[in-house]
């Protein structure tokens, strides 16, 4: 198998690629060559796997410290060129640089007095010294177990508005997994090899690239905090993420749009009311609203009544509990929504509880408000309809909206602003790019774009 070196930017020890593009681990030991296929043609995954093998090889072959008897035998054989302390009888010791080295040499001297004659007086550097006489010695950092250091970090991040309860729970799970894998190591012992081994372990458990990167991000943020708070001198997780964002998006499981036939089946008057059940407005309205807004399930499931608003005669959802600043936006209500009984439902809810939630039965949880709706729709209703494609889920309504609007050639920036991929405050209708909407208020322009969506359902809502 001919070996092919990697480009310089991706070079890793012992990583090679054969003529078919498959990566393999290659190691030469005593003239013999060992090869092991990494079973991938993806350079990022191959790099992670070979790094894990390199770490295992390093750990298995790290040098063993010599024993007292071995050093004595070396001294008697005259093999003492590694020492730099000379005794009257000609014996020398080199490499005495640290307090630990001094301690070991003292042990040797005590032992040698019984085995080697005429060793002579002990050199001054081996005499006991008080700490104040070693001014050049660098003070050692006080260290502590990993799990103990994590505690104040969690307390601080819990008070940070950028860390939701779900994020905190996920970070705790990541830290617990790290502590379990390495036996709650001391902070001073955590190095790059452990960071790579942690990543390799999670790759080996078939975790997706995005999930692995999330865990690495948790630990990297923790070590950045440690740097600022005196618990670490470096961040071993820096630079260990897999790939780049654009590449990860290709690897992430996507949700395919529903076909026209599937939408007719889902919203059939003979099956949909039974799925929704009596007095379950969240089951009834949420799939319908998702289809005509392109919103994410949790964005609508957690809406308060005050988030159903009107401006310049345009009714819209004001989405604020979103994943980032681009996702905080106004989504005008499609004409199909206004023609349905939804606004009557909103009016009824306002009479019942003016300051309450749009769907009060959907309680917040670790993963938002939409868990129950997603579970019922995905696991029960779609199974009942024999829609078993794993890429067809509640989230597919968003894919359906975006795909159809793209097919209709709507203004890309306006579509991105509606679905939360582009910050609405950055939309400048006076620019040539938005020529068709000049002189119009943004919310009205967005409504005109939303109403281009032309899917007609068999069920009159």
C-alpha positions as CSV (number, residue, x, y, z in Angstrom):
1,X,0.0,0.0,0.0
2,X,1.8,3.2,-1.1
3,X,1.8,5.9,1.5
4,X,0.8,9.5,0.9
5,X,1.7,12.3,3.2
6,X,-1.0,14.8,4.3
7,X,-0.9,18.5,3.4
8,X,1.2,20.5,5.9
9,X,-1.9,22.1,7.5
10,X,-3.3,18.7,8.4
11,X,0.0,16.8,9.2
12,X,-0.2,14.6,12.2
13,X,2.4,12.0,13.4
14,X,1.8,8.5,12.0
15,X,-1.2,9.6,9.8
16,X,-1.1,8.6,6.2
17,X,-3.5,8.1,3.3
18,X,-3.5,5.3,0.8
19,X,-4.2,5.6,-2.9
20,X,-7.9,5.1,-2.4
21,X,-8.1,8.1,0.0
22,X,-8.6,6.0,3.1
23,X,-6.5,7.1,6.1
24,X,-4.4,4.7,8.2
25,X,-2.1,4.7,11.2
26,X,1.5,3.7,10.4
27,X,4.2,3.1,13.0
28,X,7.7,1.7,12.5
29,X,9.1,-0.3,15.5
30,X,12.6,-1.9,15.4
31,X,12.5,-2.0,11.6
32,X,9.0,-3.5,11.5
33,X,6.1,-1.5,10.2
34,X,2.7,-1.7,11.8
35,X,-0.4,-0.4,9.9
36,X,-4.0,0.1,11.0
37,X,-6.8,1.4,8.9
38,X,-8.7,4.3,10.4
39,X,-11.8,3.4,8.3
40,X,-12.5,6.9,7.1
41,X,-11.7,9.3,4.2
42,X,-12.6,12.3,6.3
43,X,-9.5,14.2,7.4
44,X,-11.0,15.7,10.5
45,X,-12.2,12.3,11.8
46,X,-8.9,10.6,10.8
47,X,-7.0,13.3,12.7
48,X,-9.0,12.6,15.9
49,X,-8.6,8.9,15.7
50,X,-4.9,9.0,15.0
51,X,-4.4,11.5,17.8
52,X,-6.1,9.0,20.2
53,X,-3.8,6.2,19.0
54,X,-0.7,8.5,19.4
55,X,-1.8,9.3,22.9
56,X,-2.2,5.6,23.8
57,X,1.2,4.8,22.3
58,X,2.8,7.6,24.3
59,X,1.2,6.4,27.5
60,X,2.2,2.8,26.9
61,X,5.8,3.8,26.1
62,X,6.6,6.7,28.5
63,X,10.0,6.2,30.1
64,X,10.1,4.5,33.5
65,X,12.1,6.3,36.3
66,X,15.2,4.4,37.3
67,X,15.3,2.8,40.8
68,X,18.0,3.5,43.4
69,X,19.6,0.2,42.7
70,X,19.7,0.9,38.9
71,X,21.3,4.3,39.4
72,X,23.9,2.7,41.8
73,X,24.7,0.1,39.2
74,X,25.1,2.8,36.6
75,X,27.4,4.8,38.9
76,X,29.6,1.7,39.6
77,X,29.8,1.1,35.8
78,X,30.9,4.7,35.3
79,X,27.8,5.6,33.3
80,X,27.2,8.9,35.2
81,X,27.4,11.4,32.4
82,X,23.8,12.5,33.1
83,X,24.7,14.1,36.5
84,X,26.4,17.4,37.4
85,X,27.5,17.0,41.0
86,X,31.1,15.9,41.5
87,X,32.3,14.0,44.6
88,X,35.9,13.7,45.8
89,X,36.2,10.2,44.5
90,X,35.4,11.3,40.9
91,X,31.7,10.3,40.9
92,X,29.5,12.9,39.2
93,X,25.8,13.5,39.0
94,X,24.2,15.7,36.3
95,X,20.8,17.1,35.8
96,X,20.0,18.2,39.4
97,X,17.6,21.1,38.7
98,X,14.6,20.8,40.9
99,X,13.7,20.2,44.5
100,X,12.6,16.7,43.6
101,X,15.9,16.0,42.0
102,X,17.7,17.1,45.1
103,X,15.5,14.9,47.3
104,X,16.4,11.9,45.1
105,X,20.1,12.6,45.2
106,X,20.0,12.8,49.0
107,X,18.4,9.4,49.0
108,X,21.2,8.1,46.8
109,X,23.9,9.6,49.0
110,X,22.4,7.9,52.1
111,X,22.3,4.6,50.2
112,X,25.8,5.0,48.7
113,X,27.4,5.5,52.1
114,X,26.8,1.9,52.7
115,X,27.9,0.7,49.3
116,X,30.6,3.1,47.9
117,X,33.8,4.0,49.8
118,X,35.3,7.5,50.1
119,X,32.3,9.3,48.7
120,X,33.6,12.4,50.5
121,X,31.7,15.4,52.0
122,X,28.2,16.2,50.7
123,X,28.3,19.2,48.3
124,X,26.7,22.4,49.6
125,X,23.9,22.2,47.1
126,X,22.7,19.0,48.8
127,X,22.7,20.6,52.3
128,X,19.2,21.4,53.6
129,X,18.0,24.9,52.6
130,X,15.2,27.0,54.0
131,X,12.7,28.3,51.4
132,X,13.8,31.9,51.8
133,X,17.3,30.9,50.5
134,X,15.9,29.7,47.2
135,X,14.8,33.1,45.8
136,X,15.0,31.9,42.2
137,X,12.6,29.0,42.8
138,X,9.3,29.5,41.1
139,X,6.4,29.1,43.5
140,X,4.2,26.2,42.7
141,X,0.5,26.8,41.9
142,X,-1.8,25.4,44.6
143,X,-4.0,22.9,42.8
144,X,-7.1,21.0,43.6
145,X,-9.4,18.3,42.2
146,X,-11.3,19.0,38.9
147,X,-14.7,18.6,40.4
148,X,-14.0,21.0,43.3
149,X,-12.8,23.6,40.8
150,X,-15.9,23.2,38.7
151,X,-18.3,24.2,41.6
152,X,-17.5,28.0,41.7
153,X,-17.5,28.0,37.8
154,X,-21.1,26.6,37.7
155,X,-22.2,29.2,40.4
156,X,-20.9,32.1,38.3
157,X,-22.2,30.8,35.0
158,X,-25.6,30.2,36.5
159,X,-25.9,33.9,37.1
160,X,-24.9,34.7,33.5
161,X,-27.8,35.5,31.2
162,X,-26.0,33.7,28.3
163,X,-26.3,30.3,30.1
164,X,-29.8,28.9,30.2
165,X,-30.8,26.2,32.8
166,X,-30.5,23.7,29.9
167,X,-27.0,24.9,29.1
168,X,-25.9,24.6,32.8
169,X,-27.4,21.1,33.0
170,X,-25.5,20.1,29.8
171,X,-22.2,21.5,31.2
172,X,-22.7,19.6,34.4
173,X,-23.2,16.4,32.4
174,X,-20.0,17.1,30.4
175,X,-17.9,17.8,33.5
176,X,-19.3,14.6,35.2
177,X,-18.3,12.6,32.1
178,X,-14.8,14.1,32.1
179,X,-14.3,13.4,35.9
180,X,-15.6,9.8,35.4
181,X,-13.2,9.1,32.5
182,X,-10.1,10.4,34.2
183,X,-10.9,9.7,37.9
184,X,-11.4,13.3,39.0
185,X,-7.9,14.4,38.2
186,X,-6.0,17.2,39.9
187,X,-6.1,20.4,37.9
188,X,-2.4,20.5,37.5
189,X,-2.4,17.1,35.7
190,X,-4.9,17.9,33.0
191,X,-3.0,18.3,29.7
192,X,-3.6,18.3,25.9
193,X,-3.3,14.5,25.8
194,X,-6.2,14.2,28.1
195,X,-8.2,16.7,26.1
196,X,-7.6,14.7,22.9
197,X,-8.4,11.4,24.7
198,X,-11.7,12.9,26.0
199,X,-12.6,13.9,22.4
200,X,-11.6,10.5,21.0
201,X,-13.7,8.7,23.6
202,X,-16.8,10.6,22.6
203,X,-16.1,10.1,18.9
204,X,-15.8,6.4,19.5
205,X,-19.2,6.3,21.2
206,X,-20.7,7.5,17.8
207,X,-21.5,11.0,19.1
208,X,-22.0,13.4,16.2
209,X,-19.4,16.1,15.4
210,X,-21.7,18.9,16.7
211,X,-22.3,17.1,20.0
212,X,-18.6,16.5,20.5
213,X,-17.8,20.1,19.8
214,X,-20.4,21.2,22.3
215,X,-18.7,19.2,25.0
216,X,-15.3,20.5,24.0
217,X,-16.8,24.0,24.1
218,X,-18.0,23.4,27.7
219,X,-14.6,22.4,28.8
220,X,-12.8,25.1,26.9
221,X,-15.0,27.8,28.5
222,X,-14.3,26.3,31.9
223,X,-10.5,26.4,31.3
224,X,-10.7,30.0,30.0
225,X,-12.4,30.8,33.3
226,X,-9.7,28.9,35.2
227,X,-7.0,31.0,33.5
228,X,-8.7,34.2,34.7
229,X,-9.2,32.8,38.2
230,X,-5.8,31.3,38.9
231,X,-6.6,27.6,38.5
232,X,-4.7,26.9,35.3
233,X,-1.8,28.2,33.2
234,X,-3.2,27.0,29.9
235,X,-6.4,25.8,28.1
236,X,-5.7,22.2,26.9
237,X,-9.0,22.2,25.0
238,X,-8.1,25.1,22.8
239,X,-8.0,24.1,19.2
240,X,-9.5,20.7,19.7
241,X,-12.9,21.2,18.1
242,X,-13.8,19.1,15.0
243,X,-13.9,20.8,11.7
244,X,-15.5,24.2,10.9
245,X,-19.1,25.3,11.3
246,X,-19.8,25.1,7.5
247,X,-18.5,21.5,7.5
248,X,-20.5,20.6,10.6
249,X,-23.7,21.9,9.0
250,X,-23.2,19.3,6.3
251,X,-22.8,16.5,8.8
252,X,-25.7,17.5,11.0
253,X,-28.9,15.5,10.6
254,X,-31.4,17.6,8.7
255,X,-35.2,17.5,8.7
256,X,-36.6,17.1,5.2
257,X,-39.8,19.0,4.1
258,X,-43.1,17.3,4.0
259,X,-44.4,16.4,0.5
260,X,-47.8,17.7,-0.6
261,X,-49.3,14.3,-0.2
262,X,-48.0,14.0,3.4
263,X,-49.4,17.4,4.3
264,X,-52.8,16.4,3.0
265,X,-52.5,13.2,5.1
266,X,-51.4,15.1,8.2
267,X,-54.1,17.7,8.1
268,X,-56.9,15.4,6.9
269,X,-60.3,16.2,8.5
270,X,-60.7,12.5,9.3
271,X,-57.5,12.1,11.3
272,X,-56.2,15.5,12.6
273,X,-59.1,16.2,15.1
274,X,-58.5,12.8,16.6
275,X,-54.8,13.5,17.0
276,X,-55.4,16.9,18.6
277,X,-58.1,15.6,21.0
278,X,-60.6,17.7,22.8
279,X,-59.5,20.7,24.8
280,X,-55.9,20.4,23.6
281,X,-55.4,23.7,21.7
282,X,-51.6,23.3,21.6
283,X,-51.8,20.0,19.7
284,X,-54.4,21.5,17.4
285,X,-52.8,24.9,16.6
286,X,-49.0,24.4,16.8
287,X,-48.4,22.2,13.7
288,X,-50.6,24.6,11.6
289,X,-48.8,27.7,12.9
290,X,-45.4,26.1,12.3
291,X,-46.3,25.4,8.7
292,X,-47.3,29.0,7.9
293,X,-44.5,30.8,9.8
294,X,-41.4,28.6,9.4
295,X,-40.7,29.1,13.1
296,X,-39.0,26.6,15.3
297,X,-41.3,24.6,17.6
298,X,-40.0,26.0,20.8
299,X,-40.3,29.6,19.6
300,X,-44.1,29.3,19.2
301,X,-44.7,26.8,22.0
302,X,-43.4,29.2,24.6
303,X,-45.1,32.4,23.4
304,X,-46.9,34.7,25.9
305,X,-50.1,36.3,24.9
306,X,-48.4,39.7,24.9
307,X,-46.2,38.3,22.1
308,X,-49.2,38.2,19.7
309,X,-49.1,41.8,18.6
310,X,-50.3,44.2,15.9
311,X,-48.4,47.1,14.2
312,X,-49.5,49.3,11.3
313,X,-52.5,46.9,10.9
314,X,-50.3,43.8,10.7
315,X,-50.8,41.0,13.2
316,X,-47.5,39.2,14.0
317,X,-45.7,37.0,16.5
318,X,-43.0,38.8,18.4
319,X,-40.3,36.1,19.1
320,X,-37.8,37.0,21.7
321,X,-37.0,33.6,23.5
322,X,-34.8,32.6,20.6
323,X,-31.4,31.0,20.1
324,X,-29.5,34.2,19.1
325,X,-30.0,37.9,18.1
326,X,-30.9,36.9,14.5
327,X,-33.7,34.8,15.8
328,X,-35.4,37.6,17.8
329,X,-37.8,38.8,15.2
330,X,-41.4,39.7,14.1
331,X,-43.2,37.1,12.1
332,X,-46.4,38.4,10.4
333,X,-49.4,36.0,10.5
334,X,-50.1,34.4,7.1
335,X,-53.5,35.1,5.6
336,X,-54.4,31.4,6.2
337,X,-53.8,31.9,9.9
338,X,-56.0,35.1,10.0
339,X,-58.7,33.3,8.1
340,X,-58.8,30.4,10.6
341,X,-60.2,30.5,14.1
342,X,-56.8,31.2,15.7
343,X,-57.4,34.9,16.5
344,X,-60.7,33.9,18.2
345,X,-58.7,31.5,20.3
346,X,-56.2,34.3,21.2
347,X,-59.2,36.5,22.2
348,X,-60.5,33.8,24.4
349,X,-57.2,33.3,26.1
350,X,-56.9,37.0,26.8
351,X,-60.2,36.9,28.6
352,X,-59.1,34.0,30.7
353,X,-55.6,35.2,31.6
354,X,-54.5,38.4,29.9
355,X,-50.9,38.1,31.1
356,X,-50.6,34.3,30.6
357,X,-49.2,32.0,28.0
358,X,-50.6,31.4,24.5
359,X,-50.5,27.6,25.3
360,X,-50.7,27.4,29.1
361,X,-50.5,23.6,29.2
362,X,-47.0,23.6,27.7
363,X,-44.7,24.0,30.7
364,X,-41.1,24.9,30.3
365,X,-38.5,22.1,30.6
366,X,-34.9,21.5,30.0
367,X,-35.4,21.5,26.2
368,X,-38.1,24.2,26.0
369,X,-41.9,24.1,25.8
370,X,-42.5,21.9,22.8
371,X,-41.5,18.5,24.2
372,X,-45.0,17.1,24.6
373,X,-46.2,18.3,21.3
374,X,-43.1,16.9,19.5
375,X,-43.4,13.6,21.2
376,X,-47.1,13.2,20.4
377,X,-46.8,14.3,16.8
378,X,-43.6,12.4,16.0
379,X,-44.0,9.2,17.9
380,X,-47.8,8.8,17.8
381,X,-49.4,10.7,15.0
382,X,-46.8,10.2,12.2
383,X,-46.5,6.5,13.1
384,X,-50.3,6.3,12.9
385,X,-50.1,7.8,9.4
386,X,-47.3,5.5,8.4
387,X,-44.9,8.4,7.9
388,X,-41.8,6.7,9.2
389,X,-39.0,8.6,7.5
390,X,-36.7,9.7,10.4
391,X,-36.1,13.1,8.8
392,X,-39.8,13.9,8.8
393,X,-40.7,15.3,12.2
394,X,-42.5,18.3,13.7
395,X,-39.4,20.4,12.8
396,X,-40.1,19.5,9.1
397,X,-42.8,22.2,8.9
398,X,-40.0,24.7,9.1
399,X,-38.1,23.0,6.3
400,X,-41.3,22.8,4.3
401,X,-41.8,26.6,4.6
402,X,-38.2,27.5,3.8
403,X,-38.0,25.1,0.9
404,X,-41.3,26.2,-0.8
405,X,-40.4,29.9,-0.3
406,X,-37.1,29.3,-1.9
407,X,-38.8,27.6,-4.9
408,X,-41.0,30.6,-5.2
409,X,-37.9,32.9,-5.5
410,X,-38.8,35.2,-2.7
411,X,-36.2,37.8,-1.6
412,X,-33.5,35.7,0.2
413,X,-32.7,38.4,2.8
414,X,-36.4,38.8,3.6
415,X,-36.9,35.1,4.0
416,X,-33.9,34.8,6.2
417,X,-35.3,37.7,8.3
418,X,-38.6,35.9,8.7
419,X,-37.1,32.5,9.7
420,X,-34.4,34.0,12.0
421,X,-31.3,33.6,9.9
422,X,-30.8,37.3,9.4
423,X,-31.1,40.2,11.9
424,X,-34.2,42.1,11.1
425,X,-32.8,45.4,12.3
426,X,-30.2,45.1,9.6
427,X,-32.8,45.0,6.8
428,X,-32.5,48.4,5.0
429,X,-35.5,48.7,2.7
430,X,-34.0,51.8,1.1
431,X,-31.2,49.8,-0.5
432,X,-31.4,48.6,-4.1
433,X,-31.5,45.0,-2.8
434,X,-35.0,45.7,-1.4
435,X,-36.3,47.8,-4.3
436,X,-39.6,46.0,-4.4
437,X,-40.3,47.0,-0.7
438,X,-39.1,50.6,-0.7
439,X,-41.5,53.1,1.0
440,X,-43.1,50.2,3.0
441,X,-42.8,49.6,6.7
442,X,-40.7,46.5,7.5
443,X,-43.5,44.6,9.2
444,X,-45.8,45.1,6.2
445,X,-43.1,44.1,3.8
446,X,-42.5,40.9,5.8
447,X,-46.2,40.2,5.7
448,X,-46.3,40.5,1.9
449,X,-43.4,38.0,1.7
450,X,-45.1,35.6,4.2
451,X,-48.3,35.6,2.1
452,X,-46.4,34.3,-0.9
453,X,-46.4,30.9,0.8
454,X,-49.0,29.0,-1.3
455,X,-49.6,25.7,0.4
456,X,-53.4,25.1,0.8
457,X,-54.5,22.5,3.4
458,X,-57.5,20.2,3.0
459,X,-58.7,21.1,6.5
460,X,-60.4,24.5,7.1
461,X,-59.0,25.7,10.4
